[in-house]
């Protein structure tokens, strides 16, 4: 998981329903992202949905846990078993922040 929610989280909950993987839940003090479910929205959006709606910009890349597009895309197949996605080589730019239009 290369996305984390920082301590600046105000518990507004805007991010939770936006996550296509169900990776965001309410923690003890702030919302948290489950690293086993986060794909940085690869396969769904060209930016991370949580970061796009966060009013305090606390959904950020974790510099201590950088993952490749291929790693995140492989996780997508696991998280959404049974759903078909295009091959990584043919993934359009609007479905990954790693792609440039």
N, C-alpha and C positions, 0 to 999 in steps of 0.2 A: 504494500500500500504506500503510495507516494503522496497521499493526501491525508492531512490531519486537521482537526479542529483545535484551535488554540484556546488558551485560557480567556481570551477576549470575548468568547462566545457569550451572548446575552440571553440564551435560551429562548429565542423567539420561535424556533421550530420551523422556520421557512425552508430549511434545507431538507428535512426528513422526507416530505412527500415528493420532492424532486428527484431523489436518488432512484434510478431505474433498477438498481440491484438490491434495494432494501438494506443497504450497508450502514445507514445512519439511524441511531437510536438515542433516546434520552439516557444519559449517564447520571451519576450521582449529582454532579454539579453543572456539567455542560453536556452538550450533545457529543457523541463519539462516533467514529467510523470504524467498522469492523474490517480489518485488513484482509480477511479471507473473502470478503465480498466486493471490495472496492476495485473498480476497473478504470478509475478516472474518467468514466463515461465513454471510454473507447467502445465503439460499436453502437453508440446511441447519439452522441452529440460531439460537436467540434470544440467544446469547452466543458469543464466540469460543472454540472448543473448546480451543485451545492454552492460553489464559489460564485456562480452567476447571480444567485438570489440572496446571498448573505449580505445583510445591511452593514455589517462591521468588518467585512473582509477577513474573517477568521478561518475560512476553509482554504488552507494553503498547502503547497507542495512540501513534503518532508525532505529536507536536504540530506538526511541520514538514511533515507530509504528510497532511492531513485530506481524506478523500474522501467523497462523497455516497453514499447508498444506491443511487441510480440508476447511478452510475459503477461501483460494486462489482457490482451486478446485471448490468450489461452485460458486465463481465469474466467473470462466471459462465457466460454463454452461450458465450463464447469458449473458456474453459478446459474446459468440458464440451460441446463441439460434438456435436450429434446427440442430446443428451438434452433432453427438454422440461421446462420449469419453468413454473409459473403466471405470468400477466402480473404485472408489478410492482404494478400498482394493486390486484390481488386477493391479493397475498402475505399469508398469515396471520402473526399476531404471533409464532408459535413458529418462524418461519423467518427472522427478522431482528431484531437488537437495536435497530433504528430504530423498530420497531413497538411499540406499547403495547397490552397485552391489555385 
